[in-house]
Amino acid sequence: MKITNINGSVTLANGVKMPYLGLGVYKAKEGNELENAMQAAFETGYRHFDTASMYKNEEGVGAAIKNSGIPREEVFLTTKVWNSDQGYKSTLNAFETSLKKLDSGYVDLYLIHWPVPGKYIEAWKAMEKLYKEGRIKAIGVCNCMPHHLESLEKECEIMPMVLQNEFHPMLVQPELLEYCRGKNIQYEAWSPLMRGRIFDNKQLNEIAQNHNKTLAQVVIRWDLQKGVVTIPKSVHKERIKENASVFDFELTSEEMQLIDSLDKEERTGAHPDTFMEQL
């Protein structure tokens, strides 16, 4: 994708434009912490925010959007249906609850948080209904492998437009990236900075020094150059600004390959096939 500035976006399979850089609000506490983080993000130019019912801050996110003075249609808002709410009717109910908390007439992207066996297909069918009604602009899934996506393709009408998975230099999964490209599914990274575990990596620090950038900026730039939407989480104003300052440099093909080579299939979260045992 062409990387221009914080206002840049990717075009999903259905034509919806999704900003390629956003703010994740996992673990951001409602109240001053969340309000200040989102205000800093708005001031920096962010227009993409990623929450979930499980994060328990949808009300705060909705209020921050209202209070920002930014027109709702200029904001790309994502939330997710949690595992215990999956199933057909329960997903419909969960969506209504999220919409009420967000105080919005629609959601730009609604995601299945984890593919609960025996439930996620019915959850997806409920999301298809909501999508057809225009209450969701785009639908997708998180934490899936190709066999999950193939089950949806076989049993449902609409393919996911977005797959949000754990993604960072230690977990690249190039075959999965290629699979998504072939199916026109936009890949999105959660935990792009590996929950902070990546900051002592020698090679990444050397690349950062070469560009007079931080390691976080290098990783975010790597995400974008790989065509991956990314939503680094922070509640700190300076870090939120820093994470958006990635449009004034470019990684070389050699640097991109070096970062790719750090892949160890190392996860900070659960594996999509065994998450029920780990969560």
C-alpha positions in Angstrom: 0.0 0.0 0.0 1.1 3.6 -0.6 2.3 5.0 2.7 1.8 8.8 2.8 0.7 10.2 6.2 -1.5 9.4 9.2 -4.5 10.2 7.0 -3.7 7.3 4.6 -5.9 4.3 4.4 -6.3 0.9 2.7 -9.4 0.0 0.8 -11.2 -3.1 2.0 -12.8 -5.7 -0.3 -16.1 -3.9 -0.1 -14.7 -0.5 -0.9 -14.6 0.8 2.7 -11.5 2.9 3.5 -9.7 1.8 6.7 -6.9 4.0 8.1 -3.7 2.0 8.2 -2.6 3.4 11.5 -4.8 3.4 14.6 -4.8 3.5 18.4 -5.5 0.3 20.3 -7.1 0.9 23.7 -6.7 -2.5 25.3 -6.3 -2.1 29.1 -6.9 1.7 28.8 -9.0 2.6 31.9 -12.1 4.6 31.5 -11.8 8.1 32.9 -8.8 10.4 32.6 -6.4 7.8 31.3 -8.6 6.9 28.3 -9.8 10.4 27.7 -6.3 11.9 27.7 -5.0 9.1 25.4 -7.8 9.6 22.9 -7.5 13.4 23.0 -3.8 13.1 22.3 -4.5 10.8 19.5 -7.1 13.1 17.9 -4.7 16.0 18.2 -2.0 14.0 16.5 -4.3 13.1 13.6 -5.4 9.6 14.5 -8.9 8.7 13.2 -8.9 5.0 13.8 -9.7 3.5 17.3 -9.8 -0.2 18.2 -11.8 -1.3 21.3 -13.7 -4.5 22.3 -16.5 -5.4 24.7 -14.0 -7.3 26.7 -11.9 -4.2 27.2 -14.7 -2.6 29.2 -14.1 0.9 27.9 -16.6 1.2 25.0 -18.5 3.9 26.9 -15.3 6.0 27.3 -14.3 5.5 23.7 -17.8 6.6 22.5 -17.7 9.7 24.8 -14.2 10.7 23.7 -15.3 10.5 20.0 -18.4 12.7 20.8 -16.3 15.2 22.8 -13.6 15.4 20.2 -15.8 17.6 17.9 -14.6 15.4 15.0 -17.6 14.3 12.8 -18.4 10.6 13.4 -18.1 9.8 9.7 -14.4 10.8 9.9 -13.7 8.3 12.6 -13.1 4.6 12.0 -14.3 2.7 15.0 -13.7 -1.0 15.7 -15.2 -3.2 18.4 -15.5 -6.9 18.9 -17.8 -9.6 20.1 -16.4 -11.6 23.0 -16.2 -15.4 23.3 -19.0 -15.9 25.8 -21.4 -13.8 23.6 -20.8 -15.8 20.4 -23.7 -17.7 18.8 -26.5 -16.1 16.6 -28.9 -14.4 19.0 -26.3 -13.7 21.6 -24.0 -11.9 19.0 -27.0 -9.8 17.9 -27.6 -8.9 21.6 -23.9 -8.2 22.2 -23.8 -5.8 19.2 -26.8 -3.9 20.5 -25.0 -3.6 23.9 -21.8 -2.4 22.3 -23.6 0.1 20.1 -25.4 1.6 23.1 -22.2 1.9 25.1 -20.4 3.5 22.1 -23.4 5.9 21.7 -23.1 5.4 17.9 -25.6 4.6 15.2 -23.1 2.2 13.6 -19.7 0.5 13.9 -17.1 0.8 11.1 -15.6 -2.7 11.8 -17.0 -5.5 13.9 -14.8 -8.4 14.7 -15.1 -11.9 16.2 -12.6 -11.7 19.0 -11.6 -15.4 19.0 -13.1 -18.2 16.9 -14.9 -20.2 19.6 -15.5 -23.7 18.2 -19.1 -24.5 17.6 -20.1 -20.8 18.0 -18.1 -18.6 15.7 -19.9 -19.6 12.5 -23.3 -18.6 14.0 -21.8 -15.4 15.3 -20.6 -14.7 11.8 -24.0 -15.2 10.3 -25.4 -12.7 12.8 -22.7 -10.2 11.7 -23.6 -10.8 8.1 -27.2 -9.8 9.0 -26.1 -6.6 10.7 -23.7 -5.8 7.8 -26.6 -6.2 5.3 -28.7 -3.9 7.4 -26.0 -1.2 7.2 -25.3 -1.2 10.9 -21.7 -2.3 10.4 -19.6 -1.0 7.6 -17.2 -3.9 7.5 -16.9 -7.3 9.2 -13.9 -9.4 10.1 -12.3 -11.8 12.5 -9.4 -11.9 15.0 -7.0 -14.7 15.9 -7.8 -17.0 13.0 -5.8 -19.4 10.9 -6.7 -20.4 7.3 -8.9 -23.3 8.3 -11.1 -20.9 10.3 -11.4 -18.7 7.3 -12.1 -21.7 5.0 -15.0 -22.7 7.3 -16.5 -19.3 7.0 -16.1 -19.3 3.2 -17.8 -22.7 3.1 -20.7 -22.1 5.4 -21.4 -18.3 5.1 -22.1 -15.8 2.4 -19.5 -13.1 3.0 -15.8 -13.5 3.5 -14.1 -11.5 6.3 -12.8 -8.2 5.1 -10.2 -8.0 7.9 -8.1 -10.5 9.9 -6.6 -9.0 13.1 -3.9 -11.3 14.5 -0.9 -11.1 16.7 1.8 -9.8 14.4 5.4 -8.5 15.1 8.9 -9.3 13.9 9.0 -12.5 16.1 5.7 -13.7 14.6 5.4 -13.0 10.9 3.5 -16.0 9.5 4.3 -15.1 5.8 2.1 -18.0 4.5 -0.9 -16.6 6.3 -0.2 -13.1 5.0 0.0 -14.5 1.5 -3.2 -16.4 2.0 -5.0 -13.2 3.1 -3.7 -11.3 0.1 -5.1 -14.1 -2.2 -8.5 -13.8 -0.6 -8.5 -10.0 -0.5 -8.6 -10.0 3.3 -6.8 -7.0 4.9 -4.3 -8.1 7.6 -4.1 -6.1 10.8 -1.6 -6.4 13.6 -2.3 -6.6 17.3 0.6 -6.4 19.8 2.9 -5.0 17.0 5.5 -4.1 19.7 5.2 -7.6 21.4 3.9 -6.0 24.6 7.2 -4.3 25.1 9.3 -7.5 24.8 10.9 -6.5 21.6 12.7 -3.4 22.8 16.0 -5.0 23.6 16.4 -6.6 20.2 19.9 -5.6 18.9 19.2 -5.7 15.2 16.1 -3.6 15.5 17.9 -1.1 17.7 20.7 -0.8 15.0 18.2 -0.1 12.3 16.5 2.5 14.5 19.9 4.2 15.1 20.6 4.3 11.3 17.3 6.2 10.8 17.5 8.3 13.9 14.2 6.8 15.0 13.0 4.7 17.9 12.7 0.9 17.7 8.9 1.3 18.0 8.8 3.6 14.9 10.9 1.1 12.9 8.5 -1.8 13.7 5.4 0.3 12.9 7.0 1.4 9.6 7.8 -2.3 8.9 4.1 -3.1 9.5 3.0 -0.5 7.0 5.5 -1.3 4.4 4.4 -4.9 4.6 0.8 -3.8 3.9 -0.4 -4.5 7.4 -2.7 -2.2 9.3 -1.4 -1.6 12.8 -2.9 -0.3 16.0 -0.1 0.2 18.6 -1.5 0.6 22.1 -0.5 3.5 24.4 -2.0 5.8 27.0 1.0 8.1 27.0 0.8 11.3 25.0 4.4 11.4 23.9 4.3 7.7 22.8 1.1 8.2 20.9 2.7 11.0 19.0 5.9 9.1 18.5 4.1 6.1 17.1 2.6 8.3 14.4 5.9 9.9 13.4 6.7 7.2 10.9 6.0 8.9 7.6 9.3 10.7 7.1 11.6 7.7 6.5 11.5 4.4 4.7 13.1 1.1 5.4 15.3 -0.4 2.7 14.5 -3.8 1.2 17.5 -5.2 3.0 16.2 -3.8 6.3 12.8 -5.2 5.6 14.3 -8.7 4.9 16.4 -8.5 8.0 13.4 -7.7 10.2 11.5 -10.6 8.5 14.3 -12.9 9.3 13.8 -12.3 13.1 10.7 -14.5 12.9 10.7 -17.2 15.6 7.0 -18.0 15.6 7.0 -16.6 19.1 3.7 -15.5 20.6 2.8 -13.2 23.5 -0.8 -14.4 23.4 -2.6 -17.7 22.8 -2.5 -19.7 19.6 -5.8 -19.6 17.6 -6.1 -23.4 17.8 -5.5 -23.7 21.5 -6.8 -20.4 23.0 -9.7 -22.1 24.8 -7.2 -23.9 27.0 -5.2 -20.8 27.6 -7.6 -17.9 28.1 
